[in-house]
């Protein structure tokens, strides 16, 4: 991408050199706007990717916490867990 932008800038400079200053100025303005939009879009994609990683880690930690909590409850009140385990599994499936 950077190579393409640099190529466009070189073409603009060449246009200025041969006397097409107005066209070169308009092209330079357009190129700057497009370059900015590309950089902004790339930053948004990078941010979204980072958020996806964080969300994935959060989901893993949440699942581990649920499992740990379930094991602790089974230790304390095994009869309650056995009675409700089917309901818990159904709720899990509904969340996915």
N, C-alpha and C positions, 0 to 999 in steps of 0.2 A: 504494500500500500504506500509506504513512504517513497519508494522508487517512482511510483506513478505520479504522486504529488510533485515530486522534484522534477519530473519530466514535463509536467504541465507548466510549472514555474519557468523552466528553461524556454519553453515555447512562448510564453508571455514576454520574457526578456527579448527574445528574437523579434517578436512583433513590434516591440517598442523601438528596437534598433533600426527597423526598416521604415519607421514613421507612422505606424498604426497605434498612436498613443491612446486615443479614446477607446478603441477596441481592447487594447492591452489593459487599460485601467479597469474596464468593465469585467474583463476576464479575470484579472487579479482579484477583484472584489468577489466574484463568483467562486473562484478557487479558494479564497480564504474562508468564505461561508461554508462551502462544502467540506473543507478540511476540518473546520470547527465542528460541524455536524457529525462527521465521521469519528472525531475524537470523543465527542459527547456520547455517541452511540456505543463506542468501544468501552468507555468508562461504565456505562449502564450495564452492558453485558458482563463486564468484570464484576461489578457489584452484585448482579443477580447470581452469578456463579458462586461468589463468596457466601451469599445468603443461603444458597442451596446446600452448600457444605455444612454451614452452621445448623440449618434445619435438620439435615440428615443426622448429624451428631446428637442434636437434641432428641430426635425420635429414638435413637439407639439408647440414650441415657434414660429416657422415659420408659422404654420397654424393660430395661434392666431393673429400674426402680419398681415397676409393677411386679416383676417376677420375684424380687427380693421381698416385697411387701406380702405377696401371696405366700411365700415360704414361711415368713414370720407368723402370719395368721394361721397357717396349717399347724405350726408348732404350738401355738397358743390355744386355738380352737379348731381342731381338725374336723369335728362334726359339722360345723357351720360351712367350712370350705367345701367339703364333699357335697353337701346339699346344694350349694350355690355354684359349683364349678361349671355346670352346663350353662347356667344363665350368664356367667362371666364370659365364657367362650362365645356365646351368641352375640353378646355386646361387642366383643373384640372384632368379630367378623363384620358387624354393622359399621364399625368405625373405619374399616379399610376400604 
